[in-house]
Amino acid sequence: MLTKSPYGPDIPKMYGDLSQHRALGGLVGAIDISCFLPVDSFHQRVTQMMEGIGNLTPSSSDGRVFYPGEPELICRAERLANGIPLGLGVVEELNHCALLYEESPLTVGDSKSTPSNGKEH
């Protein structure tokens, strides 16, 4: 409301009329938590809230309830431990660049990831 940006049904469709300006806006604010309560107490309350959300009964028996940002934290940990998955097409493009700059190509267990010119490096 403060930015005079459109909201709800007044936001133009992302892929509708591409000539129409979407006029999206945002607002960022900062709050000094210590003006309301001690920061340690705030941290404890947030931790309790996150644990409470995580303990909610999921809507399906094979799922679980995540707090905002938790799926991203899980994905980050997974990728730090195991690397970032790349499609074979991306690996092929990167290997082509490696050839151009005389660098070592990426290796994966699948032989389809060799550069398209067929040369092994």
C-alpha positions in Angstrom: 0.0 0.0 0.0 2.8 2.4 0.9 4.5 2.0 -2.5 1.4 2.6 -4.5 2.1 -0.7 -6.4 -0.6 -2.9 -7.7 -1.7 -5.7 -5.5 -3.8 -8.9 -5.7 -5.8 -9.2 -8.9 -4.5 -5.8 -10.1 -1.0 -7.2 -10.7 -0.6 -7.8 -14.5 0.1 -11.4 -15.4 3.8 -12.2 -15.7 3.5 -13.8 -19.1 0.4 -12.0 -20.3 0.9 -8.8 -22.3 4.7 -8.4 -22.3 4.5 -4.8 -23.3 2.6 -4.0 -20.1 4.8 -2.7 -17.2 4.1 -4.7 -14.1 4.9 -1.9 -11.7 5.8 -4.2 -8.8 7.1 -2.6 -5.7 8.6 -3.7 -2.4 9.2 -2.2 1.0 11.9 -3.1 3.4 11.8 -2.1 7.1 14.2 -2.5 10.0 13.1 -3.0 13.6 15.3 -2.7 16.7 14.1 -5.8 18.4 15.7 -4.7 21.7 13.1 -1.9 21.9 10.5 -4.6 22.5 12.2 -7.4 24.4 15.7 -8.7 25.0 17.3 -10.1 21.8 18.0 -13.5 23.5 14.3 -13.8 24.4 13.4 -13.1 20.8 15.8 -15.8 19.5 14.3 -18.3 22.0 10.7 -17.4 20.9 11.6 -17.8 17.2 13.3 -21.1 17.9 10.2 -22.3 19.8 8.0 -21.2 16.9 10.2 -23.0 14.3 10.1 -26.2 16.4 6.4 -25.9 16.8 5.9 -25.5 13.1 8.1 -28.6 12.5 6.0 -30.6 14.9 2.7 -29.9 13.2 0.8 -32.8 11.6 1.4 -32.7 7.9 -1.6 -32.7 5.5 -0.3 -36.0 4.0 1.1 -39.0 5.7 4.3 -39.0 3.6 5.1 -35.4 4.2 6.3 -33.0 6.8 5.8 -29.4 7.7 8.6 -27.0 7.0 9.2 -23.5 8.4 9.9 -20.7 5.8 13.5 -21.1 4.5 13.9 -24.7 5.8 13.7 -26.4 2.4 16.4 -24.1 1.1 18.7 -24.8 4.1 18.2 -28.6 3.5 19.0 -28.1 -0.2 22.1 -26.0 0.6 23.4 -28.7 3.0 22.8 -31.4 0.4 24.6 -29.4 -2.3 27.5 -28.5 -0.1 27.9 -32.2 0.8 27.3 -33.7 -2.7 27.7 -30.9 -5.2 25.3 -29.1 -7.5 23.5 -31.4 -10.0 24.0 -30.4 -13.6 22.2 -31.6 -16.7 24.3 -33.4 -19.2 23.7 -30.6 -21.7 25.2 -28.1 -19.2 28.2 -30.4 -18.6 28.7 -30.7 -22.3 28.7 -26.9 -22.7 31.1 -26.4 -19.8 33.4 -29.1 -21.2 33.4 -27.3 -24.5 34.5 -24.1 -22.7 37.1 -26.1 -20.9 38.5 -27.2 -24.2 38.7 -23.6 -25.5 40.6 -22.5 -22.4 42.7 -25.6 -22.1 41.2 -26.5 -18.8 40.3 -30.0 -17.5 36.7 -31.0 -18.4 34.2 -32.1 -15.8 33.8 -35.8 -15.3 30.7 -37.7 -14.3 29.9 -41.4 -14.3 27.9 -41.1 -17.5 30.0 -41.4 -20.7 27.4 -39.0 -22.4 29.1 -36.1 -20.6 32.2 -36.1 -22.8 32.5 -33.1 -25.1 30.5 -33.2 -28.3 33.7 -33.4 -30.4 34.2 -36.9 -28.9 37.7 -36.2 -27.6 38.6 -37.5 -24.1 40.6 -35.2 -21.8 
